[in-house]
Amino acid sequence: MTTVKQCLHCTVPTCDSDVCAFCATYVPPESPSQRLDVAANRVDLLRHDINDVLRDLPETAPLFAVADVVTALGHLRRAAVALDRANDVLEGDEAVKR
């Protein structure tokens, strides 16, 4: 005799398992804090790539171009710090967790 039960996560009836097929494969969307964390990681990767470019520049590279690259690296570092700070605040906010 087959027993029909309700899915543990929703209201769909199931016969052979505790979870329906949809809930078994469901991946929830990323939270805003997860997306900010990914963005901060991408900025860090970009900084790493630009540092490699900076190291590969010849000694005869124009000084103002090098200064602009260094300035951009500083801005990217500050952007990563700001994103991390915002992420920390969002993770601690109860309204965003809902």
DOVEX-618694 format. One record per residue: residue in one letter; x, y negated, z of N, C-alpha, C, O in turn. Coordinates in steps of 0.1 Angstrom, whole numbers, padded with zeros to 4 digits, always signed. Atoms other than C-alpha are relative to their C-alpha. Layout:
<atoms>
AXYZXYZXYZXYZ/...
</atoms>
This chain:
<atoms>
M+0008+0012+0000+0000+0000+0000+0009-0012+0000+0018-0014+0008/T-0008+0012+0001+0014-0034-0010-0006-0010+0009-0018-0013+0009/T+0004+0010-0009+0013-0061+0015+0003-0014-0006+0015-0016-0010/V-0002+0013+0006+0008-0096+0002+0003-0010+0012-0005-0012+0021/K-0003+0009-0010+0026-0122+0023+0002-0014-0007+0003-0015-0019/Q-0003+0014+0005+0031-0160+0019+0015-0002+0001+0022+0002+0010/C-0015+0004+0001+0065-0174+0009+0003-0008+0013-0005-0015+0018/L-0004+0007-0012+0084-0187+0039+0002-0015-0002+0001-0022+0008/H-0003+0014+0003+0090-0221+0022-0012-0007-0006-0012-0019-0005/C+0011+0006+0006+0058-0227+0004-0013+0008+0002-0013+0017+0011/T+0013-0007-0001+0022-0214-0001-0002+0011-0010-0013+0017-0011/V+0002-0011+0010+0028-0189-0029+0000+0014+0006+0009+0017+0014/P+0000-0014-0005+0019-0153-0022+0011+0008-0006+0013+0007-0018/T-0010-0009+0005+0046-0128-0025-0003+0015+0004-0010+0017+0014/C+0003-0014-0003+0045-0090-0026+0012+0007+0005+0011+0015+0015/D-0011-0008-0004+0080-0077-0023+0011-0007+0008+0019+0000+0014/S-0010+0007-0008+0100-0104-0006-0006-0011+0008-0018-0013+0007/D+0005+0010-0009+0097-0131+0020+0000-0014-0007-0007-0023-0003/V-0001+0013+0007+0105-0159-0006-0004+0002-0014+0000+0012-0021/C+0005-0001+0014+0089-0166-0040+0012-0002-0009+0023-0007-0005/A-0010+0002+0010+0110-0167-0072+0005-0014-0001+0017-0017-0002/F-0003+0014+0001+0109-0205-0073+0009-0004+0011+0020-0010+0010/C-0008+0005-0011+0121-0211-0038+0013+0007+0002+0023+0002+0007/A-0013-0007-0001+0148-0184-0041+0011-0007-0008+0023-0006-0005/T-0010+0006+0009+0165-0204-0069+0000-0015+0000+0007-0021-0007/Y+0002+0014-0001+0155-0239-0059+0013-0007+0006+0018-0003+0016/V-0011+0008-0005+0184-0264-0055-0006-0015+0002-0010-0021-0008/P+0006+0014-0002+0172-0297-0039+0009-0011-0006+0021-0009-0008/P-0008+0011+0006+0183-0330-0054+0010-0005+0010+0008-0004+0023/E-0010+0006-0009+0214-0347-0040-0006-0012+0008-0014-0019+0003/S+0004+0012-0008+0208-0372-0012+0009-0012-0004+0019-0010-0010/P-0008+0012+0004+0220-0408-0016+0014+0001+0006+0024-0003+0000/S-0013-0001-0006+0249-0401+0008+0009+0010-0007+0021+0007-0008/Q-0008-0009+0008+0260-0371-0012+0005-0006-0013+0016-0004-0017/R-0003+0007+0013+0259-0392-0044+0011-0010+0002+0020-0012-0006/L-0011+0010-0003+0280-0419-0027+0013+0007+0002+0024+0001-0001/D-0012-0008-0003+0305-0393-0015+0007+0004-0013+0019+0003-0015/V-0006-0003+0013+0309-0381-0051+0006-0012-0007+0016-0011-0013/A-0005+0012+0007+0313-0416-0064+0013-0005+0007+0023-0008-0001/A-0012+0003-0006+0340-0423-0038+0011+0009-0004+0023+0005-0006/N-0010-0010+0005+0358-0391-0048+0005-0003-0014+0016-0002-0018/R-0004+0004+0013+0357-0402-0084+0009-0012-0001+0018-0013-0009/V-0009+0012+0000+0372-0436-0076+0014+0004+0005+0024-0001-0001/D-0013-0005-0005+0400-0418-0057+0007+0007-0011+0019+0005-0013/L-0006-0007+0012+0406-0396-0088+0005-0010-0010+0016-0009-0016/L-0004+0011+0009+0407-0427-0110+0012-0007+0005+0021-0010-0003/R-0012+0007-0005+0432-0444-0087+0012+0009-0002+0023+0003-0005/H-0011-0009+0002+0454-0413-0089+0005-0001-0014+0017-0001-0017/D-0004+0000+0014+0453-0413-0127+0006-0014-0004+0016-0014-0011/I-0006+0013+0004+0460-0451-0129+0014-0001+0006+0023-0007+0001/N-0013+0000-0006+0489-0447-0105+0010+0008-0008+0022+0004-0010/D-0009-0007+0009+0504-0421-0128+0003-0008-0013+0015-0008-0017/V-0002+0009+0011+0500-0445-0157+0010-0011+0004+0019-0014-0004/L-0009+0010-0004+0517-0472-0137+0014+0004+0002+0024-0003-0002/R-0014-0006-0002+0547-0450-0129+0006+0003-0014+0018+0002-0015/D-0005-0003+0013+0550-0441-0166+0003-0013-0009+0008-0011-0019/L-0002+0013+0008+0551-0478-0178+0015-0002-0001+0023+0000+0009/P-0014+0003+0002+0585-0488-0192+0004-0012+0008-0005-0020+0012/E-0005+0012-0008+0606-0513-0173-0002-0013-0008-0002-0024-0002/T+0001+0012+0008+0601-0537-0202-0015-0004-0001-0019-0013-0009/A+0014+0004+0001+0563-0538-0197-0002-0014+0005+0004-0018+0015/P+0002+0014-0004+0549-0573-0194-0004-0001+0015-0013+0007+0020/L+0002+0001-0014+0549-0584-0158-0015-0003+0004-0020+0003+0014/F+0014+0004-0004+0514-0599-0158-0010+0012-0003-0020+0014+0004/A+0008-0012+0003+0500-0566-0173+0001+0009+0012-0008+0015+0017/V-0002-0009-0011+0516-0546-0145-0007-0006+0013-0013+0002+0021/A+0007+0006-0012+0503-0571-0119-0015+0002-0001-0021+0004+0010/D+0014-0003+0001+0468-0567-0133-0004+0014+0004-0014+0017+0010/V+0002-0014-0003+0471-0529-0130+0000+0002+0015-0008+0009+0021/V-0002-0001-0015+0483-0532-0094-0012-0006+0007-0017-0001+0017/T+0012+0006-0006+0454-0556-0086-0012+0009-0002-0020+0010+0008/A+0012-0009+0002+0429-0532-0101+0001+0012+0009-0009+0016+0014/L-0001-0011-0010+0443-0504-0080-0004-0004+0014-0010+0003+0021/G+0004+0005-0013+0439-0525-0049-0016-0002+0001-0021+0002+0011/H+0014+0002+0000+0403-0533-0059-0007+0014+0001-0017+0016+0008/L+0006-0013+0000+0396-0496-0065+0002+0006+0014-0007+0013+0019/R-0002-0005-0013+0411-0487-0031-0011-0006+0009-0017+0001+0018/R+0010+0007-0009+0388-0513-0014-0014+0006-0004-0023+0007+0005/A+0013-0005+0004+0358-0499-0034-0002+0014+0006-0013+0017+0011/A+0001-0013-0006+0365-0464-0022-0003-0001+0015-0011+0006+0021/V+0002+0002-0014+0367-0476+0014-0014-0005+0003-0021-0001+0012/A+0014+0005-0002+0334-0496+0010-0010+0011-0002-0020+0012+0005/L+0009-0011+0003+0317-0465-0005+0000+0010+0012-0011+0014+0015/D-0001-0009-0012+0329-0443+0024-0007-0006+0012-0014+0001+0019/R+0007+0007-0011+0317-0469+0049-0015+0000-0002-0023+0003+0008/A+0014-0001+0002+0283-0471+0033-0006+0014+0001-0017+0016+0006/N+0004-0014-0001+0281-0433+0031-0001+0003+0015-0011+0010+0019/D+0001-0003-0015+0288-0431+0069-0012-0006+0006-0019+0000+0014/V+0012+0007-0005+0261-0456+0076-0013+0008-0004-0022+0010+0004/L+0012-0007+0005+0236-0437+0054-0002+0013+0007-0013+0018+0009/E+0001-0013-0007+0244-0404+0070-0005-0001+0014-0012+0008+0019/G+0004+0002-0014+0237-0418+0104-0014-0006+0001-0020-0006+0012/D+0013+0006+0000+0204-0434+0094-0011+0010-0001-0011+0018-0011/E+0011-0010-0001+0173-0414+0103-0009-0001-0012-0015+0008-0017/A+0009+0002+0011+0152-0430+0076+0004+0006-0013-0004+0010-0021/V-0006-0006+0012+0175-0418+0048-0001+0015+0000-0002+0021-0010/K+0000-0014-0001+0176-0383+0061-0013+0007-0003-0014+0019-0006/R+0013-0006+0002+0139-0378+0057-0003+0003-0015-0014+0008-0018/
</atoms>
